[in-house]
Amino acid sequence: ADYQEVLQYYDLYETIGSGGFAKVKLARHLLTGEKVAIKIMDKLALGDSLSSIKLEIDAMKNLSHQHICRLYHVIETSKNIFLVLEYCSGGELYNYITSKCRLSEERSRAFFRQIVSAIAYVHSQGYAHRDIKPENVLVDEEHNLKLTDFGLCAKPKGGLDKPLHTRCGSPAYAAPEVIQGKAYIGSEVDVWSMGVLLYTLLCGVHPFDAGDNTTMSVYRRNGEYNIPEWLSPSSMLLLNQMLQVDPKKRITVKHLLHHPWLMEGYSRAVKWQTDYPLVQLDEECIAELSVFYKQSKETILDLISEWKYDEMSATYLLLQSKKARGKPIRLRAPY
Ligand SMILES: COc1cccc(Nc2ncc(-c3ccc(C(=O)NCC(=O)Nc4ccccc4)cc3)c(OCC3CCNCC3)n2)c1
């Protein structure tokens, strides 16, 4: 009974992931035929985490970027919250890396530039991700990366550079200052986690192992990790600048955007601005919606601009995504 609203707009298929109080199902949007991921959260199980989930949903609503999994639709019922999200057909980056053992420096660079783009954008919106790891990075059908977040990211009070205390994220990828329970700066801990991710891309393994035994966490605290002999000097230098134990010595995202290693083979610095601003709407998609819903373009434009993350928002965003992938944006007549 609780699923009747979501089943009005989507066909639900198999479960593709499950975490603490949420599970993710593959689904298809009936109007556009597009595949989506639907994250189903049990409000009872959420308990007092409900308020922090609302925080994450608000964060998602402000994050519209080519390398972040897009939120399309929010459906709240008495028992559940359904988040309809961008589906990435390539699955987790983690499995992509392990299936190829490790990635070439060129492939790692192309991927890493997309991660830096996403994080620079998240920071520009005043958020810190705080749980960057290969499991939270997905691969889409065009081999582009999409950042997601299963834990909770917080919009730090008073902007990005106020010290945070809550320990979150995964210990193995967490910066030394987080592990030691010190006050930390969100943007600085994200740089450490990106360093761990870059090491994993280049080496196929985690630099500090799973951090299960104490010696590993000692290595992490001292920033010691094994450097494979085949790693290029420029890769080693960048890893060293990111995996600095002292957060004040760590390279900043701003400097990563045009770092020599990220620029090798590229003529432009990493583009971190969004390709999908919330304010400029796509004329063609608006036109298609106005024909389908038999409303004037102005009415449709006003409705979308309210960003209610209802069926209308979802249909617009899915049309926009189809168009970006060169697919025809025709809406199916309701049969
Ligand atoms: C082909 O086989 C496969 C196999 C596996 C997966 C797929 N595809 C596939 N596509 C899309 C998803 C998804 C995206 C976003 C969210 C989300 O909850 N976002 C919230 C969010 O991103 N906040 C946020 C982001 C940035 C900043 C701040 C806040 C939830 C689910 C998915 O999930 C399955 C999980 C399973 C556990 N590991 C991670 C993926 N899976 C496909």
The ligand as an SDF file (V2000), in Angstrom:
LIG
                    3D

 42 46  0  0  0  0  0  0  0  0999 V2000
   25.1850   -2.3930  -12.9720 C   0  0  0  0  0  0  0  0  0  0  0  0
   25.2880   -2.8330  -11.6850 O   0  0  0  0  0  0  0  0  0  0  0  0
   25.2280   -1.8810  -10.7350 C   0  0  0  0  0  0  0  0  0  0  0  0
   25.7060   -2.2750   -9.5040 C   0  0  0  0  0  0  0  0  0  0  0  0
   25.6650   -1.3780   -8.4650 C   0  0  0  0  0  0  0  0  0  0  0  0
   25.1510   -0.0920   -8.6540 C   0  0  0  0  0  0  0  0  0  0  0  0
   24.6800    0.2990   -9.8980 C   0  0  0  0  0  0  0  0  0  0  0  0
   24.1620    1.5890  -10.1240 N   0  0  0  0  0  0  0  0  0  0  0  0
   23.7660    2.4740   -9.1940 C   0  0  0  0  0  0  0  0  0  0  0  0
   23.3910    3.7110   -9.5800 N   0  0  0  0  0  0  0  0  0  0  0  0
   23.0390    4.6360   -8.6610 C   0  0  0  0  0  0  0  0  0  0  0  0
   23.0360    4.3150   -7.3040 C   0  0  0  0  0  0  0  0  0  0  0  0
   22.7610    5.3450   -6.2780 C   0  0  0  0  0  0  0  0  0  0  0  0
   23.1710    6.6720   -6.4670 C   0  0  0  0  0  0  0  0  0  0  0  0
   23.0120    7.6120   -5.4600 C   0  0  0  0  0  0  0  0  0  0  0  0
   22.4560    7.2510   -4.2420 C   0  0  0  0  0  0  0  0  0  0  0  0
   22.3520    8.2280   -3.1230 C   0  0  0  0  0  0  0  0  0  0  0  0
   21.8950    7.9080   -2.0460 O   0  0  0  0  0  0  0  0  0  0  0  0
   22.7760    9.4630   -3.2790 N   0  0  0  0  0  0  0  0  0  0  0  0
   22.8150   10.4150   -2.1960 C   0  0  0  0  0  0  0  0  0  0  0  0
   23.9430   11.3340   -2.4860 C   0  0  0  0  0  0  0  0  0  0  0  0
   24.5720   11.1090   -3.4860 O   0  0  0  0  0  0  0  0  0  0  0  0
   24.1980   12.3200   -1.6180 N   0  0  0  0  0  0  0  0  0  0  0  0
   25.2210   13.2580   -1.7690 C   0  0  0  0  0  0  0  0  0  0  0  0
   26.1520   13.1970   -2.8460 C   0  0  0  0  0  0  0  0  0  0  0  0
   27.1670   14.1450   -2.9070 C   0  0  0  0  0  0  0  0  0  0  0  0
   27.2760   15.1320   -1.9220 C   0  0  0  0  0  0  0  0  0  0  0  0
   26.3540   15.1730   -0.8860 C   0  0  0  0  0  0  0  0  0  0  0  0
   25.3440   14.2290   -0.7980 C   0  0  0  0  0  0  0  0  0  0  0  0
   22.0150    5.9620   -4.0570 C   0  0  0  0  0  0  0  0  0  0  0  0
   22.1760    5.0120   -5.0660 C   0  0  0  0  0  0  0  0  0  0  0  0
   23.4060    2.9970   -6.9600 C   0  0  0  0  0  0  0  0  0  0  0  0
   23.3570    2.6060   -5.6540 O   0  0  0  0  0  0  0  0  0  0  0  0
   23.7260    1.2820   -5.3140 C   0  0  0  0  0  0  0  0  0  0  0  0
   24.8170    1.4100   -4.2520 C   0  0  0  0  0  0  0  0  0  0  0  0
   25.1680    0.0640   -3.6410 C   0  0  0  0  0  0  0  0  0  0  0  0
   26.2050    0.2820   -2.5480 C   0  0  0  0  0  0  0  0  0  0  0  0
   27.3790    0.9520   -3.0720 N   0  0  0  0  0  0  0  0  0  0  0  0
   27.1060    2.2040   -3.7460 C   0  0  0  0  0  0  0  0  0  0  0  0
   26.0710    2.0270   -4.8380 C   0  0  0  0  0  0  0  0  0  0  0  0
   23.7690    2.0960   -7.8990 N   0  0  0  0  0  0  0  0  0  0  0  0
   24.7230   -0.6050  -10.9650 C   0  0  0  0  0  0  0  0  0  0  0  0
  1  2  1  0
  2  3  1  0
  3  4  1  0
  3 42  2  0
  4  5  2  0
  5  6  1  0
  6  7  2  0
  7  8  1  0
  7 42  1  0
  8  9  1  0
  9 10  1  0
  9 41  2  0
 10 11  2  0
 11 12  1  0
 12 13  1  0
 12 32  2  0
 13 14  1  0
 13 31  2  0
 14 15  2  0
 15 16  1  0
 16 17  1  0
 16 30  2  0
 17 18  2  0
 17 19  1  0
 19 20  1  0
 20 21  1  0
 21 22  2  0
 21 23  1  0
 23 24  1  0
 24 25  1  0
 24 29  2  0
 25 26  2  0
 26 27  1  0
 27 28  2  0
 28 29  1  0
 30 31  1  0
 32 33  1  0
 32 41  1  0
 33 34  1  0
 34 35  1  0
 35 36  1  0
 35 40  1  0
 36 37  1  0
 37 38  1  0
 38 39  1  0
 39 40  1  0
M  END
$$$$
